[in-house]
Amino acid sequence: MDVRGFLQAQMKRYLITGASRGIGRAIAEKLAGNDAVLLLHGRDTVALAQTRKAVEPRCAKVILLVHDLAKASGVSDLIAEVGKDPIDLLVNNAGVAVVKAFTEITTIEWEQTVGVNITAPFVLTQHFAPRMPPGSSVVNILSIAAKSGFPNWSAYCMSKFALEGFSQSVREELRDRKIRVINVYPAATDTNIWNHIEGEWPRGKMISPEEIASAVVYALSRPADVTLENITLSSLAGNI
């Protein structure tokens, strides 16, 4: 193997969905390194470019993946663009939140929630995990809404409950292959998602995306034979 081939073999490929801003961007910033190829997904090209600007000086390579995960074609196009080389980390972070009484949720909103929050992580995990080398990880950014129901959050809670069950089962299927499945359950987090939700929300009491990213990186940094499987993060002020 020549020097270039050796260096390429040492590179780690990390795929992060929903990396335009918030938790995804914070995780990308924490994982940036000279040995990292960051595959960053998002729909907002301007915001995704800002993430790239933040991480590119510290990365071997940054690849932007602009696709709509609510559509099956968007997921398949993302997979095709990532290519055949295996990845070492999949972070299922992209998500949508429809917040309204269950009687007011439209079929389109329901299907979009299922597509982005359930089907996309399923298809991506199904495609990439069998090709991951031992020591790799799948990180699912869930929510405390994966464990408890909240008024007007029925679609969101449904999707997180579903991803919770799927990921726990996949964890057992991948255990013998030495691939870790790490589930993260943040309480309310101060991200742009709240800009699109009606009501007054105490943003100052919410946890920050950087705190979640630090927890993810800590879990990933454990020895290969140690897994921090479930991480719950809350504000000391209590859940909102």
C-alpha positions in Angstrom: 0.0 0.0 0.0 1.4 3.4 -1.0 1.5 6.4 1.4 -1.7 7.9 0.0 -3.5 4.6 0.3 -2.3 4.2 3.9 -3.4 7.6 4.9 -6.8 7.1 3.3 -7.1 3.8 5.2 -6.5 5.7 8.5 -9.2 8.2 7.8 -12.5 8.0 9.7 -15.7 8.7 7.8 -18.5 10.2 9.9 -22.0 10.7 8.6 -24.2 13.2 10.5 -27.7 14.0 9.4 -29.3 17.3 10.3 -25.9 19.0 10.5 -27.0 22.4 9.3 -27.4 23.8 12.8 -28.2 22.9 16.4 -27.2 19.5 17.8 -25.9 18.2 14.4 -23.6 21.2 13.9 -22.3 20.9 17.5 -21.5 17.3 17.0 -19.7 18.0 13.7 -17.6 20.7 15.4 -16.7 18.3 18.3 -15.7 15.5 15.8 -13.7 17.7 13.4 -10.1 16.4 13.2 -7.2 15.9 10.8 -8.1 12.2 10.5 -11.9 12.8 9.9 -13.9 13.0 6.7 -17.2 14.6 7.7 -20.2 13.8 5.6 -22.7 16.4 6.6 -26.4 16.3 5.7 -28.9 19.1 5.7 -31.6 20.8 3.7 -30.7 24.4 4.3 -27.7 25.0 1.9 -26.8 28.3 3.5 -26.8 27.0 7.1 -24.9 23.8 6.0 -22.3 26.0 4.3 -21.8 27.7 7.7 -21.2 24.4 9.4 -18.7 23.5 6.7 -16.9 26.9 7.3 -16.7 26.1 11.0 -15.2 22.6 10.6 -13.3 22.5 7.4 -10.1 24.1 8.7 -9.7 21.2 11.1 -10.9 18.3 8.9 -9.2 16.2 6.3 -12.3 16.6 4.1 -15.9 17.8 4.3 -18.7 16.6 2.0 -22.1 18.3 2.0 -25.2 16.2 1.4 -28.3 18.3 0.6 -31.3 16.0 0.5 -34.8 15.9 1.8 -35.1 12.8 4.1 -38.9 13.1 4.1 -38.7 11.6 0.6 -37.6 8.1 -0.2 -35.7 9.5 -3.2 -33.8 11.9 -0.9 -32.6 9.1 1.3 -31.5 6.9 -1.6 -29.7 9.9 -3.2 -27.9 10.5 0.1 -26.8 6.9 0.2 -25.6 7.1 -3.4 -23.6 10.3 -2.7 -21.9 8.8 0.4 -20.6 6.1 -1.9 -19.4 2.5 -1.3 -16.6 3.2 1.2 -17.7 2.1 4.7 -18.4 4.7 7.3 -17.2 4.6 10.9 -20.0 6.6 12.5 -23.7 7.2 11.7 -25.4 10.0 13.6 -29.2 9.9 13.1 -29.9 13.4 14.2 -32.3 15.0 11.6 -35.8 15.4 12.8 -39.0 17.3 12.5 -41.5 18.3 15.1 -45.2 18.9 14.5 -46.7 20.4 17.7 -50.5 20.6 17.7 -53.5 18.7 19.1 -53.7 15.2 17.6 -57.1 16.1 16.1 -55.4 18.8 14.0 -52.5 16.9 12.6 -52.8 16.5 8.8 -51.9 13.3 7.0 -49.0 15.1 5.2 -47.6 16.2 8.6 -47.9 12.7 10.0 -46.2 11.1 6.9 -43.4 13.7 7.0 -42.8 13.0 10.7 -42.6 9.2 10.0 -40.4 9.8 7.0 -37.8 11.9 8.6 -37.9 10.6 12.2 -38.4 6.9 11.6 -38.0 5.7 8.0 -34.8 7.7 7.2 -32.9 6.4 10.3 -34.2 2.9 9.5 -33.0 2.9 5.9 -29.7 4.6 6.7 -28.9 2.2 9.5 -30.0 -0.8 7.4 -27.7 0.3 4.6 -24.6 1.4 6.4 -24.4 -0.7 9.6 -23.7 -4.0 7.8 -20.8 -2.4 6.1 -19.3 -0.8 9.2 -16.0 -2.2 10.6 -15.8 -3.4 14.2 -15.5 -0.5 16.6 -17.9 1.7 14.7 -20.9 3.3 16.2 -24.5 4.3 15.4 -25.7 7.3 17.5 -29.4 8.1 17.6 -30.5 11.5 18.9 -33.8 10.7 20.5 -35.5 12.7 23.2 -37.1 12.4 26.6 -40.2 12.2 24.3 -39.1 8.7 23.5 -40.0 7.7 27.0 -43.0 9.9 28.0 -45.9 11.4 26.1 -46.6 15.2 26.2 -49.8 17.0 25.2 -49.8 18.3 21.6 -46.6 16.3 20.9 -48.3 13.1 19.8 -46.7 12.8 16.3 -43.2 13.6 17.6 -43.5 11.3 20.6 -44.8 8.5 18.3 -41.8 8.8 16.1 -39.3 8.9 19.0 -41.0 5.9 20.7 -40.7 4.0 17.4 -37.0 4.9 16.8 -36.3 3.9 20.5 -37.7 0.4 19.9 -36.0 0.0 16.6 -32.6 1.1 17.9 -32.7 -1.1 21.0 -33.4 -4.2 18.8 -30.7 -3.2 16.3 -28.2 -2.8 19.2 -28.6 -6.5 20.1 -28.2 -7.5 16.5 -25.0 -5.5 16.1 -23.5 -6.4 19.4 -21.6 -9.5 18.2 -20.1 -7.4 15.4 -18.6 -5.0 17.9 -20.7 -2.1 16.6 -22.1 0.2 19.3 -25.6 1.7 19.3 -25.7 4.8 21.5 -29.1 6.4 22.2 -29.2 10.0 23.5 -32.3 11.4 25.3 -32.0 15.1 25.6 -34.6 17.2 27.4 -35.7 20.5 25.7 -32.6 21.9 23.9 -32.1 25.4 22.7 -32.1 25.0 19.0 -33.9 26.7 16.1 -36.7 24.2 16.2 -38.4 26.4 18.8 -38.5 29.3 16.3 -41.3 27.4 14.4 -43.3 26.2 17.4 -46.1 28.5 18.7 -46.0 29.5 22.3 -43.6 31.0 24.8 -40.8 28.7 25.7 -38.1 29.3 28.3 -35.1 29.0 26.0 -32.8 30.2 28.8 -33.6 27.1 30.9 -32.9 24.7 28.1 -29.8 22.7 27.7 -27.4 23.6 24.9 -26.5 21.6 21.7 -22.9 21.8 22.8 -23.7 19.9 26.0 -25.3 17.1 24.0 -22.4 17.0 21.6 -19.9 16.7 24.5 -21.9 13.7 25.8 -21.9 12.1 22.4 -18.1 12.5 22.0 -17.5 11.2 25.5 -19.5 8.0 24.7 -17.6 7.6 21.4 -14.3 8.0 23.2 -14.8 5.0 25.4 -12.6 1.9 24.8 -13.9 -0.3 22.0 -15.1 -2.9 24.4 -17.1 -0.4 26.5 -20.4 1.0 25.5 -22.3 3.9 27.0 -25.6 2.8 25.6 -28.2 5.3 26.9 -27.5 8.9 27.8 -30.2 11.1 29.3 -29.5 14.9 29.6 -31.7 17.2 31.5 -31.6 20.8 32.8 -31.2 21.1 36.6 -34.2 23.4 36.4 -36.3 20.4 35.3 -37.9 19.2 32.1 -39.8 21.8 30.1 
